[in-house]
Amino acid sequence: MNTYTKNFGALITLAALLLAGCGGSGGGGGNNGNNPPPPPPTGGITRTGVAAAVGPISGFGSIIVNGVEYETDATTSFIDDDQDIQETELKVGDMVLVKGSIEDDNTTASATSVEVEDTVEGPVTSVNAAAGNFVVLGQIVQVGPETSVDDNCPATLDGLMNNPPVAGVEVSGPYTVNAAGDTVIAATRFECKGILVEFEINGVVSGHNSVDKTFMVNDLEVNYATAGLIQDFPGGVINDDDPVEVTGTQFDDSVVPPVLTADKVEFKGNRLQADEGDHLEIEGFITRFVSATDFDIGDIPVTVTEITGTTVYEGGTAMDLGLHLKVEVEGEFDLDGVLNATKIEIKTSTAIRVTGLVDAPSSGDAFMILGITVNTAVLKTRFEDKSDIPDVPFGVGNITTGYYIEVRGQELPAGEITAFLVERDDARPETELRGFVEAGGENRPDLTVLGVTVQTVSGVTVFTDSRGDTEVEFATEDDFWAAVGEGSLIDVKGTETDTQILLAEEVELELE
């Protein structure tokens, strides 16, 4: 029987927050138990200088959230699980609630308080490394290029299971729906814990049973019959669609669905109330879509400005909008609490990667690896330092030749990388490149990716296929060359022998 019971000791869990955000009529449906729970709204609300924002930290210097730099010189509190912390304890990828004031240009602001907000904490009960996810308290946690992973975690997802140093994980990120239709947490960061003193889940109530005192959070059943604290619910009653935070010390994974016995259930709605005329910039996934003029981001209803032609589109057009698409919307709330969009940016992110030694130091906002130009943007690129080099803070201005850097981003413009993550590590001999095979670039035995010639050697280079549930080696080299072609996404590990030449030890064919 997989029953997990923990006694209270040192307080190590973080209080997570799933915001109900700015509700309202006129914009469409909430969660009826069949729809996925909304992600935490991200963005900044401004009203006569007042600001609030929820999102992942993407950089420091002060703190950068949703493309806005919040100065922290006058910040009076940094809070984690109702406990005061130091600013230095904040990490890239942490979901935070920031309150303060913002300038008219909506790019710079000042924070008066910063509160860490995570989504789930508990033991890992299964791992699907091929799909890049694992399960915690019945929640599928999807790991991707935008996920920051703490140094205290194993090198692979498989290491999260049956590994005594890892009692569980703590995950930040919004809920969304993947291509298979599963509700998942799109992790912005996760950390591994050697000790768990309590379990915690943030989500939206569905299937509430007031007699048995149970409800569901996705695939987790919460039993609050013996909960000592039911807190802050309107009218003192739990209802479906309520955003909640649940904590407890007993979790039973031997039953279906798994059950968390709650010690506390707290209502987490109405943290960012909006009045008519309030300005909002929000980034997230479209969770309800009727048309290009009627959709939701999380549980925030959005409509397009009634005056035809006044809404600005970036990264696409209104025809590109649809369910599960990631967008950033800017606008103002009307009397009914509906966000009238004046700007919609369609977010696209291809998992292009290069890891290796810098061969040309930073010039402005760019540097080079493998002869590939890497472009950065101060408010959009996350810089993480996992090396022992004592340069603080780490940023594009101090990247120099010989640093071992990992870059993740998208191919933009063609042949270059626009980075959303730049990570410095201690030097290793291996170079890695992940990208799309260029036109005419599958000239056996060579491949061309981002202008780099990938040289393979018959009988030496290993060819693998990761397009299925598990990674397998191609039966023959001919099978690989029959499968690869222009536009194929490949991941290459090998040795840089010259500028833009990579001698491949392994070539892996992947799905986009």
C-alpha positions as CSV (number, residue, x, y, z in Angstrom):
1,M,0.0,0.0,0.0
2,N,1.6,3.3,-1.2
3,T,0.3,5.5,1.6
4,Y,2.6,8.5,2.3
5,T,2.4,9.9,5.8
6,K,4.7,12.8,6.9
7,N,5.1,14.4,10.4
8,F,5.7,18.1,10.7
9,G,9.3,19.1,11.1
10,A,11.2,21.9,9.5
11,L,9.0,24.1,7.4
12,I,10.2,23.5,3.8
13,T,7.1,23.7,1.6
14,L,6.2,26.8,-0.4
15,A,2.6,28.2,-0.5
16,A,1.3,27.8,-4.0
17,L,-1.4,30.0,-5.5
18,L,-3.7,29.3,-8.4
19,L,-5.5,32.6,-9.0
20,A,-9.1,32.9,-10.0
21,G,-8.1,36.3,-11.4
22,C,-10.5,38.7,-12.9
23,G,-13.8,36.9,-13.4
24,G,-16.9,38.4,-14.9
25,S,-20.0,37.8,-17.0
26,G,-20.3,38.3,-20.7
27,G,-17.1,36.5,-21.6
28,G,-18.0,32.8,-21.6
29,G,-17.7,29.7,-19.5
30,G,-15.9,28.9,-16.4
31,N,-14.7,25.4,-15.4
32,N,-17.6,23.0,-15.3
33,G,-15.7,20.0,-14.2
34,N,-15.0,18.9,-17.7
35,N,-12.7,21.7,-18.7
36,P,-9.1,22.1,-17.5
37,P,-8.5,24.3,-14.5
38,P,-7.2,27.8,-15.5
39,P,-3.6,28.7,-15.3
40,P,-2.6,31.5,-13.0
41,P,-3.1,34.7,-14.9
42,T,0.2,36.4,-15.8
43,G,0.7,40.1,-16.5
44,G,0.4,43.4,-14.9
45,I,-2.7,45.3,-13.8
46,T,-2.4,49.0,-13.6
47,R,-4.7,51.6,-12.1
48,T,-3.5,55.1,-11.2
49,G,0.0,53.7,-10.7
50,V,-1.1,50.6,-8.8
51,A,0.2,47.3,-10.2
52,A,0.0,43.6,-9.6
53,A,1.5,40.8,-11.6
54,V,1.7,37.0,-11.5
55,G,4.2,35.1,-13.5
56,P,7.6,33.3,-13.5
57,I,10.8,35.2,-12.7
58,S,12.9,35.4,-15.9
59,G,15.8,37.4,-14.7
60,F,17.4,39.5,-12.0
61,G,19.1,42.9,-11.5
62,S,15.9,43.7,-9.7
63,I,13.4,41.0,-10.7
64,I,11.8,40.6,-14.2
65,V,8.3,39.2,-14.5
66,N,6.3,39.1,-17.7
67,G,8.7,41.4,-19.5
68,V,8.5,44.1,-16.8
69,E,11.5,44.9,-14.6
70,Y,10.4,45.5,-11.0
71,E,12.8,47.5,-8.9
72,T,13.2,46.0,-5.4
73,D,15.0,48.8,-3.6
74,A,11.8,49.8,-1.8
75,T,10.3,46.3,-1.4
76,T,9.1,45.8,2.1
77,S,8.5,42.0,2.1
78,F,9.5,38.8,0.3
79,I,7.3,36.0,1.4
80,D,7.4,32.2,0.9
81,D,4.7,30.1,2.5
82,D,3.7,32.9,4.8
83,Q,7.4,33.2,6.0
84,D,9.7,36.1,5.4
85,I,12.6,35.3,3.1
86,Q,15.5,37.2,1.6
87,E,15.5,38.4,-2.0
88,T,18.5,36.2,-2.7
89,E,16.4,33.1,-2.1
90,L,14.3,33.9,-5.2
91,K,15.2,31.8,-8.3
92,V,14.6,32.0,-12.1
93,G,11.4,30.2,-12.9
94,D,9.7,30.8,-9.5
95,M,6.1,31.9,-10.0
96,V,5.6,35.0,-7.9
97,L,2.8,37.5,-7.1
98,V,4.2,41.0,-7.3
99,K,2.5,44.1,-5.9
100,G,3.6,47.7,-6.4
101,S,3.4,50.5,-8.9
102,I,4.2,50.7,-12.6
103,E,5.2,53.4,-15.0
104,D,3.0,54.6,-17.8
105,D,5.2,52.8,-20.4
106,N,4.3,49.4,-18.7
107,T,8.0,48.3,-18.9
108,T,9.4,49.4,-15.6
109,A,7.9,49.2,-12.1
110,S,8.6,49.2,-8.4
111,A,7.6,46.2,-6.2
112,T,6.3,46.7,-2.7
113,S,5.9,43.0,-2.0
114,V,6.9,39.7,-3.7
115,E,5.3,36.4,-2.8
116,V,6.4,33.0,-4.1
117,E,3.6,30.9,-5.5
118,D,4.0,27.3,-6.5
119,T,1.5,24.7,-7.8
120,V,2.2,21.3,-6.3
121,E,4.5,19.6,-3.9
122,G,4.6,15.9,-3.2
123,P,6.2,12.5,-4.1
124,V,6.7,11.6,-7.7
125,T,4.6,8.5,-8.4
126,S,5.4,7.9,-12.0
127,V,7.7,9.1,-14.8
128,N,7.4,9.1,-18.5
129,A,10.8,10.3,-19.6
130,A,10.1,9.8,-23.3
131,A,7.2,12.2,-23.0
132,G,9.1,14.6,-20.7
133,N,6.7,14.4,-17.8
134,F,6.1,12.9,-14.3
135,V,3.2,12.7,-11.9
136,V,2.9,14.4,-8.5
137,L,-0.3,14.1,-6.4
138,G,-2.2,13.0,-9.5
139,Q,-1.0,16.0,-11.6
140,I,0.9,15.5,-14.8
141,V,3.9,17.8,-14.7
142,Q,5.2,18.6,-18.2
143,V,8.9,19.5,-18.5
144,G,10.0,21.5,-21.5
145,P,12.6,24.0,-22.8
146,E,11.2,26.7,-20.6
147,T,11.5,24.7,-17.4
148,S,14.3,25.6,-14.9
149,V,15.5,22.6,-12.9
150,D,17.3,23.0,-9.6
151,D,20.8,21.7,-9.2
152,N,19.6,19.4,-6.4
153,C,17.7,17.2,-8.9
154,P,19.0,14.1,-10.7
155,A,20.3,14.6,-14.2
156,T,17.4,12.7,-15.8
157,L,13.7,12.5,-15.0
158,D,14.0,8.7,-14.4
159,G,16.2,9.6,-11.4
160,L,13.1,11.1,-9.7
161,M,11.8,7.6,-9.0
162,N,13.1,5.2,-6.4
163,N,15.9,7.5,-5.5
164,P,16.3,7.9,-1.7
165,P,17.8,11.4,-1.8
166,V,14.6,12.6,-3.6
167,A,11.6,12.4,-1.3
168,G,9.5,14.6,-3.7
169,V,9.4,17.7,-5.8
170,E,8.1,21.2,-5.6
171,V,6.7,22.5,-8.9
172,S,5.9,26.0,-10.2
173,G,3.8,26.6,-13.4
174,P,0.4,27.1,-14.9
175,Y,-2.2,24.5,-15.8
176,T,-2.8,23.9,-19.5
177,V,-3.9,21.2,-21.9
178,N,-1.4,19.2,-24.0
179,A,-1.8,17.9,-27.6
180,A,-3.3,14.6,-26.2
181,G,-6.0,16.5,-24.4
182,D,-4.6,15.9,-20.9
183,T,-4.6,18.7,-18.3
184,V,-0.9,19.2,-17.3
185,I,1.2,21.7,-15.3
186,A,3.5,23.4,-17.7
187,A,6.5,23.6,-15.3
188,T,8.4,26.8,-15.2
189,R,10.6,25.4,-12.4
190,F,10.9,22.4,-10.1
191,E,13.1,21.5,-7.2
192,C,13.8,18.2,-5.5
193,K,13.2,17.7,-1.8
194,G,15.1,15.4,0.5
195,I,12.3,15.7,3.1
196,L,8.6,16.3,2.8
197,V,6.8,17.6,5.8
198,E,3.4,18.1,4.1
199,F,1.8,17.7,0.7
200,E,0.3,20.6,-1.2
201,I,-1.8,21.2,-4.3
202,N,-3.3,24.3,-5.9
203,G,-6.1,23.9,-8.4
204,V,-9.8,24.2,-9.1
205,V,-12.6,22.3,-7.4
206,S,-14.7,19.9,-9.5
207,G,-17.1,17.1,-8.5
208,H,-17.6,18.5,-5.0
209,N,-19.5,16.1,-2.7
210,S,-20.7,18.0,0.3
211,V,-22.0,14.8,2.0
212,D,-18.8,12.8,1.8
213,K,-16.7,16.0,2.0
214,T,-14.6,15.3,-1.1
215,F,-13.8,17.0,-4.3
216,M,-11.4,16.5,-7.3
217,V,-8.5,18.5,-8.5
218,N,-7.9,17.0,-11.9
219,D,-7.1,13.3,-11.1
220,L,-6.6,13.8,-7.4
221,E,-9.4,13.2,-4.8
222,V,-9.3,15.5,-1.8
223,N,-10.9,14.3,1.4
224,Y,-11.5,17.2,3.8
225,A,-13.8,15.4,6.3
226,T,-11.2,15.8,9.1
227,A,-9.7,19.1,7.9
228,G,-9.1,21.4,10.9
229,L,-9.3,24.5,8.8
230,I,-11.6,25.5,5.9
231,Q,-10.6,29.1,5.2
232,D,-11.9,32.2,3.3
233,F,-14.6,30.6,1.2
234,P,-17.4,33.0,0.3
235,G,-20.4,32.1,2.5
236,G,-18.2,29.5,4.2
237,V,-19.1,26.9,1.5
238,I,-16.9,25.0,-1.0
239,N,-18.2,25.0,-4.5
240,D,-17.2,23.6,-7.9
241,D,-14.9,26.0,-9.8
242,D,-13.4,27.5,-6.6
243,P,-9.7,27.9,-6.8
244,V,-8.1,26.3,-3.7
245,E,-4.9,25.5,-1.9
246,V,-5.0,22.2,-0.1
247,T,-2.3,20.9,2.3
248,G,-2.2,17.6,4.2
249,T,0.2,15.0,5.6
250,Q,-1.4,11.8,4.2
251,F,-1.5,10.8,0.6
252,D,-2.6,7.4,-0.6
253,D,-1.5,6.4,-4.1
254,S,-2.7,2.8,-3.8
255,V,-6.3,3.7,-4.8
256,V,-7.8,5.1,-8.0
257,P,-8.0,8.0,-7.9
258,P,-5.3,8.8,-5.4
259,V,-6.4,10.5,-2.3
260,L,-5.0,13.5,-0.4
261,T,-6.4,13.8,3.2
262,A,-6.6,17.5,3.8
263,D,-5.6,19.3,7.0
264,K,-6.4,22.7,5.5
265,V,-8.4,23.9,2.5
266,E,-8.1,27.6,1.6
267,F,-10.0,29.6,-1.0
268,K,-7.6,31.3,-3.3
269,G,-9.8,33.4,-5.5
270,N,-10.2,37.2,-5.9
271,R,-6.5,38.0,-5.4
272,L,-6.4,40.3,-8.5
273,Q,-9.8,42.0,-8.7
274,A,-10.3,44.3,-11.6
275,D,-12.4,47.3,-12.0
276,E,-13.7,48.9,-15.2
277,G,-10.8,50.6,-17.0
278,D,-8.1,48.6,-15.3
279,H,-5.3,47.8,-17.7
280,L,-4.0,44.2,-18.0
281,E,-1.2,42.5,-19.9
282,I,-1.6,38.7,-19.6
283,E,0.3,35.8,-21.1
284,G,-1.1,32.3,-21.0
285,F,-2.9,29.6,-22.9
286,I,-6.4,30.0,-24.5
287,T,-8.5,27.6,-22.5
288,R,-11.9,28.4,-24.1
289,F,-12.3,29.4,-27.7
290,V,-15.5,30.3,-29.5
291,S,-14.1,32.7,-32.0
292,A,-11.3,35.2,-32.5
293,T,-13.5,37.8,-30.6
294,D,-14.6,35.5,-27.8
295,F,-12.1,33.4,-25.8
296,D,-10.6,32.9,-22.4
297,I,-7.1,33.0,-21.1
298,G,-7.2,30.9,-18.0
299,D,-10.5,32.1,-16.6
300,I,-10.2,35.7,-17.9
301,P,-12.8,36.4,-20.6
302,V,-11.4,38.3,-23.6
303,T,-13.1,40.1,-26.5
304,V,-11.7,42.2,-29.3
305,T,-12.2,45.9,-29.4
306,E,-15.5,46.7,-31.0
307,I,-14.0,49.4,-33.3
308,T,-12.9,47.3,-36.3
309,G,-9.2,47.4,-37.1
310,T,-7.9,48.9,-33.8
311,T,-6.6,45.7,-32.3
312,V,-2.9,45.1,-33.1
313,Y,-1.6,41.6,-33.8
314,E,1.9,40.4,-33.5
315,G,3.4,37.0,-34.5
316,G,0.3,36.2,-36.6
317,T,-3.3,37.3,-37.3
318,A,-6.8,36.8,-35.8
319,M,-7.1,33.7,-38.1
320,D,-4.3,32.0,-36.2
321,L,-6.1,32.1,-32.8
322,G,-7.4,28.8,-31.4
323,L,-7.7,26.6,-28.4
324,H,-4.5,25.8,-26.4
325,L,-2.6,28.5,-28.2
326,K,-0.2,30.6,-26.1
327,V,-0.8,34.3,-26.4
328,E,-0.1,37.6,-24.7
329,V,-3.1,40.0,-24.6
330,E,-3.1,43.6,-23.6
331,G,-6.3,45.7,-23.0
332,E,-8.7,47.1,-20.5
333,F,-11.6,45.7,-18.5
334,D,-15.1,46.7,-19.2
335,L,-18.0,47.0,-16.7
336,D,-18.7,43.2,-16.9
337,G,-15.1,42.3,-16.2
338,V,-14.3,41.3,-19.8
339,L,-10.9,42.2,-21.1
340,N,-11.2,44.2,-24.3
341,A,-8.0,43.4,-26.3
342,T,-6.1,46.2,-28.0
343,K,-3.1,44.0,-28.7
344,I,-2.7,40.3,-29.2
345,E,0.7,38.7,-29.6
346,I,0.9,35.0,-30.6
347,K,3.7,33.3,-28.8
348,T,5.7,30.7,-30.8
349,S,8.6,28.8,-29.3
350,T,10.6,26.1,-31.0
351,A,12.9,24.0,-28.9
352,I,16.1,24.9,-30.7
353,R,19.3,24.3,-28.6
354,V,23.0,24.7,-28.7
355,T,25.4,23.8,-25.9
356,G,29.1,24.3,-26.2
357,L,32.0,26.8,-25.8
358,V,31.5,30.4,-26.8
359,D,33.6,31.1,-29.8
360,A,32.9,34.8,-30.1
361,P,32.2,36.9,-27.0
362,S,29.2,39.1,-26.5
363,S,28.8,42.1,-28.8
364,G,25.8,44.1,-27.8
365,D,23.0,41.6,-27.1
366,A,24.5,38.7,-29.1
367,F,27.3,36.2,-28.9
368,M,28.3,33.1,-30.9
369,I,28.5,29.3,-30.3
370,L,29.4,26.9,-33.1
371,G,29.5,29.9,-35.4
372,I,25.7,30.4,-34.7
373,T,24.7,33.9,-33.6
374,V,22.7,33.9,-30.4
375,N,20.5,36.9,-29.9
376,T,19.2,37.9,-26.4
377,A,16.8,40.5,-25.0
378,V,17.2,41.8,-21.5
379,L,13.6,41.5,-20.5
380,K,12.8,38.3,-22.3
381,T,15.9,36.1,-22.0
382,R,16.5,34.2,-18.8
383,F,20.1,34.0,-17.6
384,E,21.0,31.2,-15.2
385,D,24.5,30.5,-13.8
386,K,25.2,26.9,-12.7
387,S,29.0,27.3,-12.9
388,D,31.6,27.9,-10.2
389,I,32.6,31.2,-11.9
390,P,32.1,34.0,-9.4
391,D,30.7,36.6,-11.8
392,V,27.4,37.9,-10.3
393,P,25.0,38.7,-11.8
394,F,25.4,36.6,-15.0
395,G,24.2,38.3,-18.1
396,V,25.0,38.9,-21.8
397,G,27.5,41.6,-21.0
398,N,30.0,39.2,-19.4
399,I,29.8,36.3,-21.8
400,T,33.3,35.7,-23.2
401,T,35.2,33.2,-25.3
402,G,35.6,29.8,-23.6
403,Y,32.5,29.9,-21.4
404,Y,30.5,26.7,-21.6
405,I,26.9,27.9,-22.4
406,E,23.6,26.2,-23.1
407,V,21.1,28.1,-25.2
408,R,17.4,27.3,-25.7
409,G,15.2,29.3,-28.0
410,Q,13.7,29.5,-31.5
411,E,15.3,29.9,-34.9
412,L,14.8,33.6,-35.5
413,P,15.9,35.0,-37.8
414,A,16.8,32.1,-40.1
415,G,20.1,30.6,-39.2
416,E,20.3,32.4,-35.8
417,I,18.8,31.7,-32.4
418,T,16.7,34.1,-30.4
419,A,17.3,32.8,-26.8
420,F,14.8,32.5,-24.0
421,L,17.3,30.7,-21.8
422,V,21.0,31.2,-21.5
423,E,22.7,29.0,-18.9
424,R,26.4,29.0,-18.0
425,D,27.8,25.7,-16.7
426,D,31.2,24.3,-15.9
427,A,33.1,23.3,-19.0
428,R,32.5,19.8,-20.5
429,P,34.0,18.3,-23.7
430,E,30.6,17.5,-25.3
431,T,28.9,19.9,-27.7
432,E,25.2,19.5,-28.5
433,L,23.0,21.0,-31.3
434,R,19.2,20.6,-31.7
435,G,17.5,22.0,-34.7
436,F,15.9,21.4,-38.1
437,V,17.7,19.9,-41.1
438,E,18.1,22.5,-43.7
439,A,17.1,22.2,-47.3
440,G,19.6,20.0,-49.1
441,G,21.3,19.4,-45.7
442,E,20.8,15.6,-45.6
443,N,23.7,14.8,-47.9
444,R,24.8,11.5,-46.5
445,P,27.0,11.2,-44.5
446,D,26.6,14.9,-43.5
447,L,23.7,16.9,-42.2
448,T,23.3,20.7,-42.0
449,V,21.5,22.4,-39.1
450,L,21.6,26.2,-38.5
451,G,24.5,26.5,-40.9
452,V,26.5,23.8,-39.0
453,T,27.8,20.8,-40.8
454,V,27.1,17.7,-38.8
455,Q,29.6,15.0,-39.9
456,T,28.6,11.3,-39.2
457,V,30.9,8.3,-39.4
458,S,29.5,4.9,-40.5
459,G,29.9,2.3,-37.8
460,V,30.9,5.0,-35.2
461,T,28.0,7.5,-35.0
462,V,24.9,6.1,-33.1
463,F,21.5,6.8,-34.7
464,T,18.5,6.8,-32.4
465,D,14.8,7.5,-32.8
466,S,12.9,9.3,-30.1
467,R,9.6,9.9,-32.0
468,G,7.8,7.1,-30.2
469,D,7.1,6.5,-26.5
470,T,10.7,5.3,-25.9
471,E,14.1,6.0,-27.4
472,V,15.4,3.2,-29.6
473,E,18.4,2.8,-31.8
474,F,17.7,2.5,-35.6
475,A,18.1,-1.1,-36.7
476,T,20.4,0.0,-39.5
477,E,22.0,3.3,-40.6
478,D,20.0,3.0,-43.9
479,D,16.8,3.2,-41.8
480,F,17.9,6.5,-40.3
481,W,18.9,8.0,-43.6
482,A,15.5,6.9,-45.1
483,A,13.7,8.6,-42.2
484,V,15.6,11.9,-42.0
485,G,15.1,14.7,-44.5
486,E,14.6,18.4,-44.9
487,G,12.7,19.8,-41.9
488,S,13.5,16.9,-39.6
489,L,14.2,17.8,-36.0
490,I,17.4,16.2,-34.8
491,D,19.5,16.4,-31.7
492,V,23.3,15.9,-32.2
493,K,25.9,15.2,-29.5
494,G,29.5,15.3,-30.5
495,T,32.7,17.2,-30.7
496,E,33.3,20.6,-32.4
497,T,36.3,20.1,-34.7
498,D,36.2,23.5,-36.4
499,T,33.9,26.6,-36.7
500,Q,30.5,25.3,-37.8
501,I,31.6,21.7,-38.0
502,L,30.3,19.1,-35.5
503,L,31.6,15.5,-35.5
504,A,28.6,13.5,-34.3
505,E,28.8,10.8,-31.7
506,E,25.0,10.4,-31.6
507,V,22.2,11.7,-33.8
508,E,18.7,11.5,-32.5
509,L,15.6,12.0,-34.6
510,E,12.9,13.7,-32.7
511,L,9.3,15.0,-32.9
512,E,8.8,18.7,-32.9
